[in-house]
Amino acid sequence: MSHSPRRFAGIVVLCFAAACCWLTATAAPASAHAVVVSSSPADGSHLDEGPATVSVELNEPVSIVAGSASILGANGTRDTLRSAQLADGGRRVVLTPAHPPGDGAYLATVRVVSADTHVVSLAVRFTVGSVTELGAMPAPQNATPTTDTIGGLLAKVAVYAGTVLTAGLLLAARWVWPETPALPRFRRTYRIGSAVLVAGLAARLILLARQQSGGAGWSVPGWTTVLDGKVGIALAAAAATAVAAGLCPPGTRWPTQLLGYLGGACAIVSITLAGHGGAGGRWPYSLVATLAHVYTASVWLGGIALLAALRPAPLRIERWHRVVVGHLVVLAASGVTLAFLQVAPLKALVHTAYGLTLTAKVAAVACTVVAGYGVLRTYRRRRVPAEGGGRRRLLLVECALAVIVMSLTSILSSLTPARDSFDESVTAHLDFGNSQRLDVRIDSIRRGEQGLTVVDPAPAGTTPTVDVELSSADANVARLPVDLTESRTPRGHTWRSRDLIVPAAGHWRVTVRLDGTQGPRLASFSYRVR
């Protein structure tokens, strides 16, 4: 096989384009965690008669965790379910009770696995018949046990490290040091990487099957569901090719090199499909950006590992850094694209765990780049011998920072994106004229249960009447009255909402009616529910 870097660059571009086309054609658009679009009955609604079915509409196909569906009464009693099924291509979860629920307050809950392999809890609250208050409803079960969360995090670290020590090592060698695959040290390092990669992929498959089986073990239907999905197929294919490539590591013969490239491609695709980007919003941009991000990061970190572990001769450090600059440009561009898709608004960078972790990762990447530039300057100045301690220490620092980058990446892929987790309160000061003013505060902008408080900061002698209602053209809700309870505090008259549930995302208008000494007056403001 030719060792021309220019020809190899053309091959990489063609392979990347083919992978993008295949993934775009076969992967369904999805969001980074399944998001509820609507439910029937609506969350928080009241029904005259018990529903024959409870359904939840989602924005992406999901699979149901075995044994997780239930309909609970206010006292914790569990209604018998006839079935829990998927409809509309997996985008609708339908729970069918054996008998329609009688008068009372209920919580319908089910856990599902989204396209990015995260377990999501869905819940719908409703009342039936003479009971109109939700009361103290039992909380839904925790989506993912702590042991599974930690195990999943360690498995991702192993997959990332294994990909760097196999695909990254081979691709970096092909770009700059095409003779190194013939070295025994290269094959030993590659075999270690293959073992780590297979262990991580196997752990991910086992955890997925455990989640599909209800978290209490493994079942044949659970494994069937996992291996029937694109993520399961990608993980299994990557594990199989990693085993084969580990047994016959890439060398000077083209069949072993082809097997190594195939294994690297499978590993990179599996990371792409199993992460946030593979199931991110604004598809297919997130999918293509993730594929580019994983490839360039693998080559960059694989080259660092090759320099530190193999110390190739000739070193060709200048050529390596020219290759790195090109890959870092693509890495930065794809990273900015993914951040734009996953972080909104901008202040979520400092107010969510995802944003803070992303900021830490960017800082670690910057430090790694600086360390790499220090290595380049050291070699250019020739101030240390070929095997000098200063040069070696700089490479070790660069490797340590690379490990930190991989660890932060695994944590980042396990967190809910900032776009889906960011929350804040909304405050509005409504002026009704004639020195009449009300302060309104909403404690959350997330869909579901919200708390609304109205305060009269300068009460007059008589207590005014306050009515509040919500409406949304986006959610097709013409009028949603808010039930208020009144109290008097040192701050003035206060009205607080009871059991306010905003059923859908979109722009909502809050209309406040104040009926006081000056007669009825109206004021309103809008806010966005995510």
N, C-alpha and C positions, 0 to 999 in steps of 0.2 A: 504493500500500500504506500502511496506517495506521502512524503513527509512535508510537503509544501504548506506553510501556514496559510497562505492566501487561498489555496484550494480547500483546505480544511475549514476556513472561515465561510466559504461559499456553501460547503456541505452543512455546516451548523445553521446557517440562515435558512436553507431549504428544509432541513429537518424541523426547525422551529416553526416555520410557516405551515408545514404539513401537520404538526401536532396541534397548532392553533385551529386549523380547519377541522381536524377530526374532533377535537374537544368541543368546538363551537357547534358542530353538527349533531353530536351525540349527547351533550350535557344539557339538561333542562335548566332554564333560568330560575334562580332561587335567590333568597336573601340569606344573610349570614345569621342564622337562627330563624326557625319558622315563626312567622308573625301572624296573629289572628286578624283576618279581614272582617269577619262577621260571625255571629252565632244565632242559632234559633233554638230556644228563645234567647232574646238579647240578655246580656249580663245585667242583672239587677232588675229584670222586668217582673211584672205580676200577671199571672194567668188565671182565668176563671176555672179552667179544668187542667188536670195534669197532662203534660205533653206525651204524645205517643213515641216521639223520638227527640233526642237532644243532639244537635249537629253543630260543628265548629268548622267554619271555612277558613283555610289557610292560604298563604301566598306561594306555597311550594309543596311538592309531594313529600309525604312523611311516611313513617312506618310506626305502628302502635307497639309499645312495650307490652309484652305479654302479662296479663293479670293486673294491669295498672288502672283499668277503667272502673269507675264506680259512681254511684249516685248516693250521696250521704244526706241524711236528715239533720235537722238542727241539734238533735240530741245524740248524734253520732251513729244512728242506725243506718245500715247499708241496705238499699233496695236491690232486689235481684235483677240482674241484667240478662236479657235474652241474647244479645249480641253486641259486639263492638267491632265495627267494620269501617273500611275506607271506601270512599266513592270519589267520582270526578278525577280519576287518575291519581289518587292518593292525596288530593288537596282538601278533601272534606272528611272529617271524622264523624261517624254517626253512632250514637249510643242508643240502643233500643231496650227500654225496661220491660221486664216480664209483664208488669201491669202499670198503667199510668199512675204516677204519684198522686196521693190524696192531698187534702189540705195540709199546708205546712211550708217550711222554708227548706230549700235544698241546695246542695253544691254538687254539680256534676264535674268530675275531674278525670283526666286521663294523661298519661305521659307518652310522648312521641319522640322519635329520633329524627332530627332534621337532616337536610342534605349534607351539612358539614359535620355530621356524626355527633352533634351535641344533643343531649336529652333535654326536652322542653316540657314543662308542666302546663297543661291547659285547664282552665276552670271556668265554669259558668254558674252563676248564682241566680236563683229565681224563687218566687213564692207562688203558692197555689191556693185558690179558694178564699176562705175566710181569713187566712194569715196574710198580712200585707207587709210585715216588717221582717227584714232579713235576720235581725238579731245577731247573736254570736255564732257565726258559722265555723265549723271545723276547718282548720287550715289544710291546704293541699299537701301531699307528701313531697318531701325534698326530691328534687329532680335527679341528682346524682350523688351517691354515697361518697364520703370523703376518701375512702380507700380507692375507689374507682377514679376519683379526680387526680389523686397523687400518682396512681398507677398509669393513668393516661398521660400525665405530664412527663413521667420518666420514659414512657414508651416513645413519646414524640422526640425527646432529647436523643434517644438511641437511634431513631430513624434519621434525624438530621445529621448526627455524627457519622452514622454509617454511610449516608449518601455522600457526605464530604470526603470520606476515606475511600470511597469506591468511584462513584461517578465524577466527583470533583477532582480526585487524584488523577484519574485516567484522562479527563478532558484537559486539565492543566498540563499534564505531560505531553499530550498531543499538540497543544498550542506551542510549547516552548522546548520541551525536552523529550522528543519522540523516541530517543534511545533508552530511556529509563525503564520502560516496561520489561526489558530483557534482564534487569538486575534482580537478584534474589531478594534484596531488601524491599523492592517495589512489590513483589508478589506476596511477601510476608505481610506488609502493611495492608495490601488490598484484601488479603484473606481475613485479617482482623476486622477491617471495615465491613466485609461481607457478613461476618458472624454477628457484629453489633447491629447491622441493618436487619438481618433476619430475625434477631431477637426482638427488636423494636416493632417490626411489622407483625410478627406473631402475637406479641402482646396486644397490639391495637386490634387485631382480629378477634382475639379472645375476649377483650373488654367489650367490643361491639356485640358479640354473640351473647355475652352475659347481660348486657343492657336489653337486648331484644328478648331475652328469656325472663325478664322481670327482675334481674339483679340477684337472684337467689341460686344461681347455678347456670348450667347450659342445657339447651334442648335442641333437638333436631330442627324444629321449626325456626328457632332463633338463628341457627347456623344457615339454614336455607334462605332466610330473609336477608342476612348479611351478604352471602355469596351471590344473591340474585341482584344486588344493587351495584351501581357503577363504582362506588367507593370500595366495597368489598372485593369486587373483581380486580380493581387496580392494586389494592394491597396484596391480594393473593398472587397476582402476576408478578409484582415486584419481589415478593418473597421467593417465588419459584426461580426467577431469573437470577436473584442474588445468590441462591444456593448453587445454581449451576456455574455462575461466574466465579464463586468462591472456590469451587472444586477445580475449575480450569481457569485460573486468573489470566488476564490479558498478557500476551507476550509478543513475540515477533511474528507469529503466524496470524493470518487474517481471520481464521474462524474464531480464535479466542478473542481477538480484538473486537470482532463483530458482536460476540456474546457479551463482552464488557460494555459496549455502547448500548446494546439492547437492555441490559440490566440497569444502566444509568438512566436511560430514557424512562423505563418503567418506574424507577424510584422517584424521579422528578415529577412524573405525571401523577403518581399516587399522593405525593405531598400536595400537589396542586388541587386535586379533587377533594382531598380530605380536610383542607383548611378553609379559613374564612374566604379567601379569594376565590376558590373553586365554587363556592356557593354564595358569592357576594352580590349585593345589589348592583343595579345598572349593568347587568349581564349583557354582552359577553366581555365587556372591558375588564372587569375584575379577573376573569379567568385568564385572559391573555396576559394581563399585567402580572398575575401570580406566576404563570409559567416562566415569563422572562425573569422575574425576581428570583425564583428558586434556581434557575439555570445559572444566572450570573453569580449569585452568592455561592453556589457549589463550586464553580470554577475558581473564584477568588479565594475562598477558604481552603479548597483543595490544593491550590498552589502554595499557600502558606504552609500547609501540612507537609507538602512534598519538600519544600526548602528545609524545613526543620528536621524532618525524619530521614530524608534520603541524602541531603547535601550533594546534589548532582554536580558532576564535572563533565564538561565546562558549565559554569554557573549560569551564564546568559541572563544576568540580572536586569540588564537594560531592556532586553527583549521582553522579559516577563513583566516589567512595569509598564511597557507600552501596551501589552495585552490587558493588564489590570485596569489601566485608565479607561480603555474602551468599555470593558465590562462594568466598571464602576459608574460610568455615565448611564448605561442602561439600568443598572441596579438602582441608582438614585431616581431616575425617571419613573420606573415601575413602582418604587416605594412611595413616591409622591402621589402617584395615581391611586394606589391602594389606600393611602392615608386620606385622600380626598373622598374616597368612596366609603370609608369606615368611620370617619370622624366628622361629626356635625352636631352642634356648631363648633367654631374654632375653640371656644373656651372649654369644650369638653376635654381638651388636651390636659388641662390641669385639674379637672373636676371629676375624672373617672379613672378607674384602675387601668383600663385599656389605654387611655391617653397618657398617663404617667409612665406605663411600661413602654409604650411606643417612644416617648421622649427619651427614656433611659437607653433604649436600643439604638436610637439615632446617635446619642452621645457615645455609646460604646463603638459603633461603626466609625464615627469620626476619630476616636482615639486609635482604633486599629489602623485606619488610613494614615494617621500621623506617624504611628510606629513603623509602618511599611515605608513611608517616605524617609524616615530616619535610617532604615536599613539600606535604602538606595544611596543616600548621601554617604554612608559609611563605606560602601563598596566603591563609590566613585572616588573618594578621597584617598582610598588605599592606606588609611592610617593604621589599620590593624592587619595582621597576617591573615592568610586564607582561612585558618581555623582559629582565629583570635577569639578570646573570651568576650570582648565587647560586642562583636558582631553576633556571636552565639546568643548572648543575653538579649539583644534586641529581637532576634527571631523568637526566642522563648516568650518574651513579653507580647509580641504580635500573636503568637499562638494562644496565650492565655486570654487575650482580649477577644480572639476569635471564638473561644469556648464560651465566653460571657455573651457574645452576640447570639450564638446558637441557643443558649439557655434562655435568654430573654425572648427569642423568637418562639420557642416552645411555650413559654408562659403566655405570650401575646396571642397565639393561636388558640389557647384554651379559655381566653376571656371573652365575655360578650362585647362586641364592638361598641365604641363610644356612641355611635349613632343610635344604637338600641338601648343603651343603659343610661345615657345622660338624663338628668332630671333637675328641675329647679322650680322655685315658686314664682308666681306671677302676682304683682301688686299694681293696683290701679286706684287713682284718686279721682273720684267723680264729683264734678261741680254741678249742682242743680240750680245755682243762682240764689241771690238773696242770702248769701253766707251759709247756704245749706250744702254740706259736703259729706260724702261717705267714702270710707276707705275699704277697698275690696281686696282680699288676698286669697289666692288659690294655691294650695300647698304642693301641687304636682302638675307636670305637663304630660305625664304618661297616661295612655289609655287605661281605663278601668276606674277603680275607686279614687275619688279626689275629695279633698276637704275645702270648702268655701266658707270664708268668714267675712262678714260685713260689720264695720265699726262706725258708729256716729261719734266722732271725736269731740263735738261740742253740742251736747244734747240740750234742747230747750226744755221748757217745763212739761210739755206733753210728749208722750212716746209716739213717734211716727210709725206708720205701717210700711213695712218693706217686703217687696216680692221680687224674686229673682227667677229668671228662666234662661235656658241655654238653647241655642239653635245652630245648625250647621248645614250649609248647602252641600259640602263635601260628603258628609255622612248621611244626607237625605233625612235630616231630623228637623222638622219645622218648629217643634216646641217641646222642650224638656223642662217642666217645672221643677224647682228646687225646694225641697221640704226644709224649712228653717225653724230652729228653736231660738227663742229670745232670752237674753240674760242681761243684767246690768252689772257693770264692772267699774272700777275707778277710772278706766279710760273712757267710759261712756256706754251707750247702748251697744250691745253686740248680738249679732245673729249668726248662728252656725248651721251649716248644712247637716242633714242626716241621710246616710246611705246614698250619697250622690255617686253615681257611676256613669262616667262618660264612655259610651259604648264603642266609639270608633275614633281613629286618628283623623286629622284634618284641621281646617280652620273653624273655630267656634266663636260665636258672638254671645257675650254675656249682657243681658238687658236687666237693669235694675229699676224698679218702680218705687218711688218714695212718695208717700201720701202723708203730708204733715200740715203745718199751719198754713202753708201757701198753696195747698191743694196738691193733686197728683202731678208728679213730674217724672220724666224718663231720662235715663242716661245709659250708655252702653260702651263696651270696649270689646276688642277681639284678642284672641290668643290662639296659639297653635298647639294642638295635641299630637304627640308623637306615638 
